Amino acid sequence: MNDHQSFQRFAALAAIISFPLALGSIVLPGMAMDFNMEASTNPALLLSVGADGANLWRWGMILDMFSYYLPFLPIALFLWGWLGPRNPDWVRFYTFCGLGYILIGATGAVILAAI
């Protein structure tokens, strides 16, 4: 198996694994807030979840980082290498934007997990 196919399988596996992690990143914060979605926009309700709720929220944000942001890194790099020769300027632009999304989103998830 050549390197291209190997990396393609790695990117596909990252996308597949991200799905159950994404479900966990939705369920854990929901459990922390007793599935009261108003708490996600009202900081006073969010602060009232206690230590157990804060732990669930933290793990939800960690799963958020590993499900919605980091799996896109190999996908973006694979698409850059695959589509790049066809239209290098646009592919470079979209890859740069995608990497920015990954960096900003993962940073936000880490900050929310730490706080």
TIRO-2110 file (N, C-alpha, C; in Angstrom, 1 decimal):
// TIRO-2110
0.9, -1.2, 0.0, N, 1, A
0.0, 0.0, 0.0, CA, 1, A
0.9, 1.2, 0.0, C, 1, A
0.6, 2.1, -0.9, N, 2, A
1.5, 3.3, -1.0, CA, 2, A
1.1, 4.4, 0.1, C, 2, A
1.9, 5.4, 0.2, N, 3, A
1.7, 6.4, 1.2, CA, 3, A
0.4, 7.2, 1.0, C, 3, A
0.0, 7.4, -0.2, N, 4, A
-1.2, 8.1, -0.5, CA, 4, A
-2.5, 7.4, 0.0, C, 4, A
-2.5, 6.1, -0.3, N, 5, A
-3.7, 5.3, 0.2, CA, 5, A
-3.6, 5.1, 1.7, C, 5, A
-2.5, 5.0, 2.3, N, 6, A
-2.4, 4.9, 3.7, CA, 6, A
-2.9, 6.2, 4.4, C, 6, A
-2.5, 7.3, 3.9, N, 7, A
-3.0, 8.6, 4.5, CA, 7, A
-4.5, 8.8, 4.2, C, 7, A
-4.9, 8.3, 3.1, N, 8, A
-6.4, 8.4, 2.7, CA, 8, A
-7.2, 7.6, 3.7, C, 8, A
-6.7, 6.4, 4.1, N, 9, A
-7.4, 5.6, 5.0, CA, 9, A
-7.3, 6.2, 6.4, C, 9, A
-6.2, 6.8, 6.8, N, 10, A
-6.1, 7.5, 8.1, CA, 10, A
-7.1, 8.6, 8.2, C, 10, A
-7.2, 9.4, 7.1, N, 11, A
-8.2, 10.5, 7.1, CA, 11, A
-9.6, 10.0, 7.2, C, 11, A
-9.9, 8.9, 6.5, N, 12, A
-11.3, 8.3, 6.6, CA, 12, A
-11.5, 7.8, 8.0, C, 12, A
-10.5, 7.1, 8.6, N, 13, A
-10.7, 6.6, 9.9, CA, 13, A
-10.9, 7.7, 10.9, C, 13, A
-10.2, 8.8, 10.8, N, 14, A
-10.4, 9.9, 11.7, CA, 14, A
-11.8, 10.5, 11.6, C, 14, A
-12.4, 10.5, 10.4, N, 15, A
-13.7, 11.0, 10.2, CA, 15, A
-14.7, 10.0, 10.8, C, 15, A
-14.5, 8.7, 10.7, N, 16, A
-15.4, 7.7, 11.2, CA, 16, A
-15.4, 7.7, 12.7, C, 16, A
-14.2, 7.8, 13.3, N, 17, A
-14.1, 7.8, 14.8, CA, 17, A
-14.7, 9.1, 15.4, C, 17, A
-14.7, 10.2, 14.6, N, 18, A
-15.2, 11.4, 15.2, CA, 18, A
-16.7, 11.4, 15.5, C, 18, A
-17.4, 10.5, 14.8, N, 19, A
-18.9, 10.5, 15.0, CA, 19, A
-19.3, 10.1, 16.4, C, 19, A
-18.8, 9.0, 17.0, N, 20, A
-19.2, 8.7, 18.3, CA, 20, A
-18.7, 9.7, 19.4, C, 20, A
-17.5, 10.2, 19.1, N, 21, A
-17.0, 11.2, 20.0, CA, 21, A
-17.9, 12.5, 19.9, C, 21, A
-18.4, 12.8, 18.8, N, 22, A
-19.3, 14.0, 18.6, CA, 22, A
-20.6, 13.8, 19.4, C, 22, A
-21.1, 12.5, 19.4, N, 23, A
-22.3, 12.2, 20.2, CA, 23, A
-22.0, 12.4, 21.7, C, 23, A
-20.8, 12.0, 22.1, N, 24, A
-20.5, 12.1, 23.5, CA, 24, A
-20.3, 13.6, 23.9, C, 24, A
-19.8, 14.4, 22.9, N, 25, A
-19.6, 15.8, 23.2, CA, 25, A
-20.9, 16.6, 23.3, C, 25, A
-22.0, 16.0, 22.8, N, 26, A
-23.3, 16.6, 22.9, CA, 26, A
-24.0, 16.1, 24.2, C, 26, A
-23.8, 14.8, 24.5, N, 27, A
-24.6, 14.2, 25.6, CA, 27, A
-24.0, 14.6, 27.0, C, 27, A
-22.6, 14.6, 27.1, N, 28, A
-22.0, 14.9, 28.4, CA, 28, A
-22.4, 16.4, 28.9, C, 28, A
-22.2, 17.4, 28.1, N, 29, A
-22.7, 18.7, 28.6, CA, 29, A
-24.2, 18.8, 28.8, C, 29, A
-24.9, 18.0, 28.0, N, 30, A
-26.4, 18.0, 28.3, CA, 30, A
-26.7, 17.4, 29.6, C, 30, A
-26.0, 16.3, 30.0, N, 31, A
-26.2, 15.7, 31.3, CA, 31, A
-25.8, 16.6, 32.4, C, 31, A
-24.7, 17.4, 32.2, N, 32, A
-24.3, 18.4, 33.2, CA, 32, A
-25.3, 19.4, 33.4, C, 32, A
-26.1, 19.8, 32.4, N, 33, A
-27.1, 20.8, 32.6, CA, 33, A
-28.5, 20.3, 32.7, C, 33, A
-28.6, 19.0, 33.0, N, 34, A
-29.9, 18.3, 33.0, CA, 34, A
-30.7, 18.5, 31.8, C, 34, A
-30.0, 18.6, 30.7, N, 35, A
-30.6, 18.8, 29.3, CA, 35, A
-31.5, 20.1, 29.3, C, 35, A
-31.1, 21.1, 30.1, N, 36, A
-31.7, 22.4, 30.0, CA, 36, A
-30.9, 23.2, 29.1, C, 36, A
-31.3, 23.4, 27.9, N, 37, A
-30.5, 24.1, 26.9, CA, 37, A
-30.4, 25.6, 27.1, C, 37, A
-31.3, 26.1, 28.0, N, 38, A
-31.2, 27.5, 28.4, CA, 38, A
-29.9, 27.8, 29.1, C, 38, A
-29.3, 26.7, 29.8, N, 39, A
-28.1, 26.9, 30.6, CA, 39, A
-26.9, 27.2, 29.7, C, 39, A
-27.0, 26.8, 28.4, N, 40, A
-25.8, 27.0, 27.5, CA, 40, A
-25.7, 28.5, 27.1, C, 40, A
-26.8, 29.3, 27.3, N, 41, A
-26.8, 30.7, 27.0, CA, 41, A
-26.8, 31.6, 28.3, C, 41, A
-27.1, 31.0, 29.4, N, 42, A
-27.2, 31.7, 30.6, CA, 42, A
-26.1, 31.3, 31.6, C, 42, A
-25.1, 32.1, 31.7, N, 43, A
-23.9, 31.7, 32.6, CA, 43, A
-24.3, 31.4, 34.0, C, 43, A
-25.3, 32.1, 34.6, N, 44, A
-25.7, 31.8, 35.9, CA, 44, A
-26.2, 30.4, 36.1, C, 44, A
-27.0, 29.9, 35.2, N, 45, A
-27.4, 28.5, 35.3, CA, 45, A
-26.3, 27.5, 35.1, C, 45, A
-25.4, 27.9, 34.2, N, 46, A
-24.2, 27.0, 33.9, CA, 46, A
-23.3, 26.9, 35.2, C, 46, A
-23.2, 28.0, 35.9, N, 47, A
-22.4, 28.0, 37.1, CA, 47, A
-23.0, 27.2, 38.3, C, 47, A
-24.3, 26.9, 38.2, N, 48, A
-25.0, 26.2, 39.2, CA, 48, A
-24.9, 24.7, 39.1, C, 48, A
-24.2, 24.2, 38.1, N, 49, A
-24.2, 22.7, 37.9, CA, 49, A
-23.4, 22.0, 38.9, C, 49, A
-22.5, 22.6, 39.7, N, 50, A
-21.7, 22.0, 40.7, CA, 50, A
-20.5, 21.3, 40.2, C, 50, A
-19.8, 20.6, 41.0, N, 51, A
-18.5, 19.9, 40.7, CA, 51, A
-18.7, 18.8, 39.7, C, 51, A
-19.8, 18.0, 40.0, N, 52, A
-20.0, 16.8, 39.0, CA, 52, A
-20.4, 17.3, 37.7, C, 52, A
-21.2, 18.3, 37.6, N, 53, A
-21.6, 18.9, 36.3, CA, 53, A
-20.4, 19.5, 35.6, C, 53, A
-19.6, 20.2, 36.4, N, 54, A
-18.4, 20.8, 35.8, CA, 54, A
-17.5, 19.7, 35.2, C, 54, A
-17.3, 18.6, 35.8, N, 55, A
-16.5, 17.5, 35.3, CA, 55, A
-17.1, 17.0, 34.0, C, 55, A
-18.4, 16.8, 34.0, N, 56, A
-19.1, 16.3, 32.7, CA, 56, A
-18.9, 17.3, 31.6, C, 56, A
-19.0, 18.6, 32.0, N, 57, A
-18.8, 19.7, 31.0, CA, 57, A
-17.4, 19.7, 30.4, C, 57, A
-16.4, 19.5, 31.3, N, 58, A
-15.0, 19.5, 30.9, CA, 58, A
-14.8, 18.3, 29.9, C, 58, A
-15.3, 17.1, 30.2, N, 59, A
-15.1, 16.0, 29.3, CA, 59, A
-15.8, 16.2, 28.0, C, 59, A
-17.0, 16.8, 28.1, N, 60, A
-17.7, 17.2, 26.9, CA, 60, A
-16.9, 18.1, 26.0, C, 60, A
-16.2, 19.0, 26.5, N, 61, A
-15.4, 20.0, 25.7, CA, 61, A
-14.2, 19.3, 25.2, C, 61, A
-13.6, 18.3, 25.9, N, 62, A
-12.5, 17.6, 25.4, CA, 62, A
-12.9, 16.7, 24.3, C, 62, A
-14.1, 16.1, 24.4, N, 63, A
-14.6, 15.3, 23.3, CA, 63, A
-14.9, 16.2, 22.1, C, 63, A
-15.4, 17.4, 22.4, N, 64, A
-15.7, 18.4, 21.3, CA, 64, A
-14.4, 18.6, 20.5, C, 64, A
-13.3, 18.8, 21.1, N, 65, A
-12.0, 19.1, 20.5, CA, 65, A
-11.6, 17.9, 19.6, C, 65, A
-11.8, 16.7, 20.1, N, 66, A
-11.4, 15.5, 19.4, CA, 66, A
-12.4, 15.0, 18.4, C, 66, A
-13.6, 15.6, 18.4, N, 67, A
-14.6, 15.1, 17.4, CA, 67, A
-14.9, 16.1, 16.3, C, 67, A
-14.9, 17.4, 16.6, N, 68, A
-15.3, 18.4, 15.7, CA, 68, A
-14.1, 19.2, 15.1, C, 68, A
-12.9, 19.1, 15.7, N, 69, A
-11.8, 20.0, 15.2, CA, 69, A
-10.6, 19.1, 14.7, C, 69, A
-10.0, 18.4, 15.6, N, 70, A
-8.8, 17.7, 15.3, CA, 70, A
-9.0, 16.6, 14.2, C, 70, A
-10.1, 15.9, 14.0, N, 71, A
-10.2, 15.0, 12.9, CA, 71, A
-10.2, 15.7, 11.5, C, 71, A
-10.5, 16.9, 11.5, N, 72, A
-10.5, 17.6, 10.2, CA, 72, A
-9.0, 17.9, 9.7, C, 72, A
-8.1, 17.8, 10.6, N, 73, A
-6.7, 18.1, 10.2, CA, 73, A
-6.2, 17.1, 9.1, C, 73, A
-6.3, 15.8, 9.3, N, 74, A
-5.8, 14.9, 8.2, CA, 74, A
-6.7, 15.0, 7.0, C, 74, A
-8.0, 15.3, 7.2, N, 75, A
-8.9, 15.4, 6.0, CA, 75, A
-8.5, 16.6, 5.2, C, 75, A
-8.2, 17.8, 5.9, N, 76, A
-7.8, 19.0, 5.1, CA, 76, A
-6.5, 18.7, 4.4, C, 76, A
-5.5, 18.1, 5.1, N, 77, A
-4.2, 17.8, 4.4, CA, 77, A
-4.4, 16.9, 3.3, C, 77, A
-5.2, 15.8, 3.4, N, 78, A
-5.4, 14.9, 2.3, CA, 78, A
-6.0, 15.6, 1.1, C, 78, A
-7.1, 16.4, 1.4, N, 79, A
-7.7, 17.1, 0.3, CA, 79, A
-6.8, 18.1, -0.4, C, 79, A
-5.9, 18.7, 0.4, N, 80, A
-4.9, 19.7, -0.1, CA, 80, A
-4.0, 19.0, -1.1, C, 80, A
-3.5, 17.8, -0.7, N, 81, A
-2.6, 17.1, -1.6, CA, 81, A
-3.3, 16.5, -2.8, C, 81, A
-4.6, 16.1, -2.6, N, 82, A
-5.3, 15.5, -3.7, CA, 82, A
-5.8, 16.5, -4.7, C, 82, A
-6.4, 17.6, -4.2, N, 83, A
-7.0, 18.6, -5.1, CA, 83, A
-6.0, 19.7, -5.5, C, 83, A
-4.9, 19.8, -4.8, N, 84, A
-4.0, 20.9, -5.1, CA, 84, A
-3.5, 21.0, -6.5, C, 84, A
-3.1, 19.9, -7.2, N, 85, A
-2.6, 20.1, -8.5, CA, 85, A
-3.6, 20.6, -9.5, C, 85, A
-4.9, 20.5, -9.2, N, 86, A
-6.0, 20.9, -10.1, CA, 86, A
-6.2, 22.4, -10.1, C, 86, A
-6.1, 23.0, -8.9, N, 87, A
-6.3, 24.4, -8.8, CA, 87, A
-5.6, 24.9, -7.5, C, 87, A
-4.3, 25.1, -7.6, N, 88, A
-3.5, 25.2, -6.4, CA, 88, A
-3.9, 26.5, -5.6, C, 88, A
-4.2, 27.6, -6.2, N, 89, A
-4.5, 28.8, -5.4, CA, 89, A
-5.8, 28.6, -4.6, C, 89, A
-6.8, 28.1, -5.2, N, 90, A
-8.1, 28.0, -4.4, CA, 90, A
-7.9, 26.9, -3.3, C, 90, A
-7.3, 25.8, -3.7, N, 91, A
-7.1, 24.7, -2.7, CA, 91, A
-6.2, 25.2, -1.5, C, 91, A
-5.2, 26.0, -1.8, N, 92, A
-4.4, 26.6, -0.7, CA, 92, A
-5.2, 27.5, 0.1, C, 92, A
-6.0, 28.3, -0.5, N, 93, A
-6.9, 29.3, 0.3, CA, 93, A
-7.9, 28.5, 1.2, C, 93, A
-8.6, 27.5, 0.6, N, 94, A
-9.5, 26.8, 1.4, CA, 94, A
-8.9, 25.9, 2.5, C, 94, A
-7.7, 25.4, 2.2, N, 95, A
-7.0, 24.6, 3.2, CA, 95, A
-6.5, 25.6, 4.4, C, 95, A
-6.1, 26.8, 4.0, N, 96, A
-5.7, 27.7, 5.1, CA, 96, A
-6.9, 28.1, 5.9, C, 96, A
-8.0, 28.3, 5.3, N, 97, A
-9.2, 28.6, 6.1, CA, 97, A
-9.6, 27.5, 7.0, C, 97, A
-9.5, 26.3, 6.4, N, 98, A
-9.9, 25.1, 7.2, CA, 98, A
-8.9, 24.9, 8.4, C, 98, A
-7.7, 25.1, 8.2, N, 99, A
-6.7, 25.0, 9.3, CA, 99, A
-6.9, 26.1, 10.3, C, 99, A
-7.4, 27.3, 9.9, N, 100, A
-7.7, 28.3, 10.9, CA, 100, A
-9.0, 27.9, 11.7, C, 100, A
-9.9, 27.3, 11.0, N, 101, A
-11.1, 26.8, 11.7, CA, 101, A
-10.7, 25.8, 12.8, C, 101, A
-9.9, 24.8, 12.4, N, 102, A
-9.4, 23.8, 13.3, CA, 102, A
-8.7, 24.4, 14.5, C, 102, A
-7.8, 25.3, 14.2, N, 103, A
-7.0, 25.9, 15.3, CA, 103, A
-7.9, 26.8, 16.3, C, 103, A
-8.7, 27.6, 15.7, N, 104, A
-9.6, 28.4, 16.6, CA, 104, A
-10.6, 27.6, 17.3, C, 104, A
-11.2, 26.6, 16.7, N, 105, A
-12.2, 25.8, 17.3, CA, 105, A
-11.6, 24.9, 18.4, C, 105, A
-10.4, 24.3, 18.2, N, 106, A
-9.8, 23.5, 19.2, CA, 106, A
-9.3, 24.3, 20.3, C, 106, A
-8.8, 25.5, 20.1, N, 107, A
-8.4, 26.4, 21.1, CA, 107, A
-9.6, 26.8, 22.0, C, 107, A
-10.7, 27.1, 21.4, N, 108, A
-11.9, 27.4, 22.1, CA, 108, A
-12.4, 26.3, 23.0, C, 108, A
-12.3, 25.1, 22.5, N, 109, A
-12.7, 23.9, 23.2, CA, 109, A
-11.8, 23.7, 24.4, C, 109, A
-10.5, 23.9, 24.2, N, 110, A
-9.6, 23.7, 25.3, CA, 110, A
-9.8, 24.8, 26.4, C, 110, A
-10.1, 26.0, 26.0, N, 111, A
-10.4, 27.1, 26.9, CA, 111, A
-11.6, 26.8, 27.7, C, 111, A
-12.7, 26.3, 27.1, N, 112, A
-13.9, 26.0, 27.8, CA, 112, A
-13.7, 24.8, 28.7, C, 112, A
-12.9, 23.9, 28.3, N, 113, A
-12.6, 22.7, 29.2, CA, 113, A
-11.8, 23.2, 30.4, C, 113, A
-10.9, 24.1, 30.2, N, 114, A
-10.1, 24.6, 31.4, CA, 114, A
-10.9, 25.4, 32.3, C, 114, A
-11.8, 26.2, 31.8, N, 115, A
-12.5, 27.1, 32.6, CA, 115, A
-13.6, 26.4, 33.3, C, 115, A
END
